[in-house]
Amino acid sequence: MIKFSDFEKKTKIIFKNKDLLKQAFIHRSYINENENSGFSHNERLEFLGDAVLELIVTNFLYKKYPDYTEGELTALRSALVNAVIISDIALKVGMNNYLLLSKGENKDTGKARQYILANTYEAYVGAVYLDQGYNAAEKFITNSLLPETEEIVNKKLWRDAKSLVQEKAQEFIGVTPSYKVLNESGPDHEKNFTVGILFGEDLIASGKGKSKQEAAQAAAEAALKAKNWLD
């Protein structure tokens, strides 16, 4: 039996509407198996929370980085609110222990769980906003997510990885990186790609993704780490 009161104690946010708190953790798959639960899934809360999160992060970045251009602020915000970062934050605050999923989804701890956690974080933000107001949502995001900003800025993780690796490769070794599909697998509707990044003839790193573009970005990030070009 999941005790959401434990999560309230952990976050120090005590909900007036306990059903709203529970709904934030309900994945669509759970409702498919529990149609008579009296609850709905968290997708509407996620929709709301996404907008609240974007506003709070935008406001924070606008004030913190007065010399950044619109494009730089947009890239930094995208880096901060991407699914990987947010799912990590959701794990840190313990959301994984409170998810309501189908039996099948419960077994999946890979990329699918990552997206579920990121969506749950947004749904929870939406629930806090509805139950406690803007200031409470801002405080939660400030405490849980915004401390990640310094690392993202210091390591230039907000920069597009392909653009950054091209800039560094031209600066340090005088070449323009190229990309090559090394492998693709799976049916047409669910392809998986492995893309390599090459400096001249040398394969530097590779990355995987659901599209060639996603895999190329992953390869560029891997190359930046391999060359120690993130600092």
C-alpha positions in Angstrom: 0.0 0.0 0.0 1.5 3.3 -1.1 1.5 5.9 1.6 1.5 9.3 0.0 1.7 10.9 3.4 5.3 9.8 3.5 6.0 11.8 0.3 4.3 14.8 1.8 6.6 14.6 4.8 9.6 14.3 2.6 8.7 17.3 0.4 7.1 19.3 3.3 4.2 20.0 1.0 1.0 18.8 2.8 -1.9 18.7 0.3 -5.4 19.9 1.1 -6.8 17.7 -1.7 -5.2 14.2 -1.2 -6.8 12.9 -4.3 -5.0 15.5 -6.4 -1.7 14.3 -4.9 -2.5 10.7 -5.8 -3.6 11.5 -9.3 -0.2 13.1 -10.0 1.4 9.7 -9.7 -1.2 7.7 -11.8 0.1 6.5 -15.2 -2.4 5.8 -18.0 -1.5 2.1 -17.9 -2.7 1.8 -14.2 -6.1 3.1 -15.2 -6.3 0.6 -18.0 -6.0 -2.2 -15.4 -8.0 -0.4 -12.7 -11.0 1.2 -14.5 -13.1 1.3 -11.4 -10.5 3.0 -9.2 -12.5 6.3 -9.3 -9.4 8.1 -10.4 -8.1 9.4 -13.8 -4.5 9.4 -15.0 -2.1 12.3 -14.6 -1.9 13.6 -18.2 -4.0 16.7 -17.6 -1.9 17.6 -14.6 1.2 17.0 -16.6 -0.1 19.5 -19.3 -0.7 22.1 -16.6 2.6 21.4 -14.8 4.6 21.6 -18.0 3.4 25.2 -18.5 4.0 26.2 -14.8 7.5 24.6 -14.9 8.4 26.5 -18.1 7.2 29.8 -16.6 9.1 29.4 -13.4 12.3 28.3 -15.1 12.0 31.1 -17.7 11.6 33.7 -15.0 14.5 32.3 -13.0 16.9 32.3 -16.0 15.8 35.7 -17.3 16.7 37.2 -13.9 19.9 35.2 -13.3 21.5 35.7 -16.7 20.8 39.3 -17.8 23.5 39.2 -20.5 22.2 36.1 -22.3 20.4 36.4 -25.6 17.0 35.0 -26.3 18.5 32.1 -28.2 20.9 31.3 -25.3 18.2 31.5 -22.7 16.0 29.2 -24.8 18.8 26.6 -25.2 19.5 26.8 -21.5 15.9 26.3 -20.6 15.6 23.3 -23.0 18.7 21.7 -21.3 17.2 22.3 -17.9 13.7 20.9 -18.5 14.6 17.9 -20.7 13.4 14.5 -19.8 16.8 13.2 -18.7 17.4 15.9 -16.1 13.8 16.0 -14.8 13.6 12.2 -14.5 16.9 12.3 -12.5 15.4 14.9 -10.2 12.2 12.9 -9.8 14.3 9.9 -8.7 16.2 12.1 -6.2 13.0 13.3 -4.6 11.8 9.7 -4.4 8.9 9.8 -6.9 9.7 6.3 -8.3 8.5 4.8 -5.0 5.0 6.2 -5.4 4.2 5.6 -9.1 1.0 3.8 -9.9 1.6 1.7 -13.0 0.3 -1.4 -14.7 2.1 -4.6 -13.9 3.8 -4.5 -17.3 5.0 -0.9 -16.9 6.2 -1.7 -13.4 8.8 -4.2 -14.8 10.3 -1.7 -17.2 13.1 0.3 -15.7 14.7 1.6 -18.9 14.0 4.6 -21.0 10.2 4.2 -20.7 10.5 4.6 -16.9 12.6 7.7 -17.5 9.8 9.4 -19.4 7.2 8.3 -16.9 9.2 9.9 -14.1 9.7 13.1 -16.0 6.0 13.3 -16.8 5.2 12.6 -13.2 7.4 15.4 -12.0 5.5 17.8 -14.3 2.1 16.4 -13.1 3.2 16.8 -9.5 4.1 20.5 -10.2 0.7 20.9 -11.7 -0.9 19.4 -8.6 1.1 21.6 -6.3 0.1 24.6 -8.3 -3.6 23.7 -8.1 -3.6 22.8 -4.4 -1.1 25.3 -3.0 -0.6 28.0 -5.6 2.2 29.5 -7.7 4.6 30.3 -4.8 4.6 26.7 -3.5 5.2 25.3 -7.0 8.0 27.8 -7.4 9.6 26.8 -4.1 9.5 23.1 -5.0 11.1 23.7 -8.4 13.7 26.1 -6.9 14.7 23.4 -4.3 14.6 20.4 -6.6 15.5 21.4 -10.1 17.1 24.8 -10.3 20.3 23.8 -8.4 21.2 21.9 -11.6 21.6 25.1 -13.5 25.2 25.8 -12.4 26.5 22.5 -13.7 24.7 22.9 -17.0 26.1 26.4 -17.5 29.6 25.5 -16.3 29.9 22.4 -18.5 28.1 24.1 -21.4 25.6 21.3 -21.5 23.0 23.9 -22.6 24.8 24.1 -26.0 23.6 21.9 -28.8 26.1 19.0 -28.6 26.6 18.7 -32.4 27.3 22.5 -32.7 29.7 22.4 -29.7 31.7 19.4 -30.9 32.0 20.9 -34.3 33.3 24.2 -32.8 35.8 22.3 -30.6 37.0 19.9 -33.3 37.7 22.8 -35.7 39.4 24.8 -32.9 41.7 22.0 -31.6 42.4 19.7 -34.5 41.2 21.5 -37.6 38.6 19.0 -38.8 34.8 19.1 -39.2 33.1 16.0 -37.7 31.1 13.7 -39.9 28.4 11.2 -38.9 27.8 7.7 -40.1 24.9 5.2 -39.3 26.7 2.1 -37.9 23.6 0.0 -37.2 19.8 0.1 -37.3 17.5 -2.5 -35.9 13.8 -3.1 -35.1 10.6 -2.8 -37.1 9.8 0.4 -39.1 7.6 1.8 -36.4 10.1 1.3 -33.7 13.6 1.7 -35.2 16.8 1.9 -33.1 19.8 3.6 -34.6 23.5 3.6 -33.7 25.4 6.5 -35.2 29.2 7.1 -35.1 31.0 10.4 -35.1 34.2 10.6 -37.1 37.1 13.1 -37.1 38.5 12.4 -40.6 38.7 8.6 -40.8 38.8 8.1 -37.0 35.7 6.9 -35.2 35.7 8.9 -32.0 32.5 7.7 -30.3 29.0 6.4 -31.0 25.5 7.0 -29.7 22.1 5.3 -29.8 18.6 6.7 -30.3 15.1 6.2 -31.7 16.0 8.5 -34.7 19.2 9.2 -36.6 19.2 12.7 -35.2 18.8 11.6 -31.6 21.6 9.0 -32.1 23.9 11.7 -33.7 23.3 14.0 -30.7 24.2 11.1 -28.3 27.3 10.5 -30.4 28.3 14.1 -30.2 27.8 14.2 -26.4 29.9 11.0 -26.1 32.7 12.6 -28.2 32.7 15.7 -26.0 33.2 13.5 -23.0 35.8 11.3 -24.7 37.9 14.4 -25.7 37.2 16.1 -22.3 35.8 19.1 -24.1 32.9 19.8 -21.7 34.9 22.0 -19.2 
